[in-house]
């Protein structure tokens, strides 16, 4: 009986010792992320009125422009967005800022 108690205790200790996942460090500041997300939303909003071929061309142009503005490659931009999506608390904060920025444009 005592051996089972020790085994359970050891298993609980092992489970409690899990290392937390390291936070991903963004290449952009929170403000830059908010502006990037706003730019991405605006670019996506313009696409539906165009044909598929034009949409593909426009996406390439948009990402070239974003790469120039934010000093990141298309892959790095997509990685920044994915990292943001993987952090719900930060995503919520950034999207609140995006909403404020969009409202201020009216």
C-alpha positions as CSV (number, residue, x, y, z in Angstrom):
1,X,0.0,0.0,0.0
2,X,2.8,2.4,0.9
3,X,4.5,1.6,-2.4
4,X,1.4,2.7,-4.3
5,X,1.2,5.9,-2.4
6,X,4.9,6.7,-3.2
7,X,4.3,5.9,-6.9
8,X,1.3,8.2,-7.0
9,X,3.3,10.9,-5.3
10,X,6.2,10.5,-7.7
11,X,3.9,10.7,-10.7
12,X,2.2,13.8,-9.3
13,X,5.7,15.4,-8.8
14,X,6.8,14.6,-12.3
15,X,3.6,16.1,-13.8
16,X,4.0,19.3,-11.7
17,X,7.6,19.7,-13.0
18,X,6.7,20.4,-16.6
19,X,8.6,23.2,-18.1
20,X,6.3,26.1,-19.3
21,X,6.5,26.7,-23.0
22,X,8.9,29.6,-23.7
23,X,7.2,32.8,-24.9
24,X,7.9,33.6,-28.5
25,X,9.6,36.9,-28.9
26,X,8.0,39.0,-31.6
27,X,10.2,40.9,-34.1
28,X,7.6,43.7,-34.0
29,X,6.4,45.9,-31.2
30,X,2.8,45.6,-30.1
31,X,2.0,48.8,-31.9
32,X,3.6,47.6,-35.1
33,X,1.7,44.3,-34.7
34,X,-1.6,46.3,-34.4
35,X,-0.7,48.3,-37.5
36,X,0.2,45.1,-39.4
37,X,-3.0,43.4,-38.4
38,X,-5.0,46.5,-39.6
39,X,-3.1,46.5,-42.9
40,X,-3.8,42.8,-43.4
41,X,-7.5,43.3,-42.7
42,X,-7.7,46.2,-45.1
43,X,-5.9,44.3,-47.8
44,X,-8.1,41.3,-47.3
45,X,-11.2,43.5,-47.5
46,X,-10.3,44.8,-50.9
47,X,-9.7,41.5,-52.5
48,X,-13.3,40.0,-53.0
49,X,-14.2,42.5,-55.7
50,X,-11.4,41.2,-58.0
51,X,-11.0,38.0,-60.0
52,X,-8.9,35.1,-58.5
53,X,-6.0,35.9,-60.7
54,X,-6.0,39.6,-59.7
55,X,-6.4,38.6,-56.1
56,X,-3.2,36.5,-56.2
57,X,-1.3,39.4,-57.9
58,X,-2.6,41.9,-55.4
59,X,-1.7,39.7,-52.4
60,X,1.9,39.5,-53.8
61,X,1.9,43.3,-54.1
62,X,0.5,43.8,-50.6
63,X,3.1,41.5,-49.0
64,X,5.9,43.2,-50.9
65,X,4.6,46.5,-49.5
66,X,4.3,45.0,-46.0
67,X,7.8,43.6,-46.2
68,X,9.1,47.1,-47.1
69,X,7.2,48.8,-44.3
70,X,7.8,46.3,-41.5
71,X,11.3,45.2,-42.7
72,X,10.2,41.5,-42.7
73,X,9.9,38.9,-45.4
74,X,6.5,37.4,-46.3
75,X,7.4,34.3,-44.3
76,X,8.3,36.3,-41.3
77,X,5.1,38.3,-41.5
78,X,3.1,35.1,-41.6
79,X,5.1,33.7,-38.6
80,X,4.4,36.9,-36.6
81,X,0.6,36.5,-37.3
82,X,0.8,32.8,-36.4
83,X,2.7,33.5,-33.2
84,X,0.0,36.1,-32.3
85,X,-2.8,33.6,-33.0
86,X,-1.0,31.2,-30.6
87,X,-1.1,33.7,-27.8
88,X,-4.8,34.5,-27.1
89,X,-4.2,37.1,-24.4
90,X,-1.8,39.1,-26.7
91,X,-4.1,38.6,-29.7
92,X,-7.0,40.1,-27.8
93,X,-5.0,43.1,-26.7
94,X,-3.7,43.6,-30.3
95,X,-7.2,43.3,-31.8
96,X,-8.5,45.9,-29.3
97,X,-5.8,48.2,-30.5
98,X,-6.7,47.4,-34.1
99,X,-10.3,48.3,-33.5
100,X,-9.3,51.6,-31.9
101,X,-7.0,52.4,-34.9
102,X,-9.8,51.5,-37.4
103,X,-12.3,53.6,-35.5
104,X,-10.0,56.5,-35.5
105,X,-9.8,56.4,-39.3
106,X,-13.5,57.2,-39.7
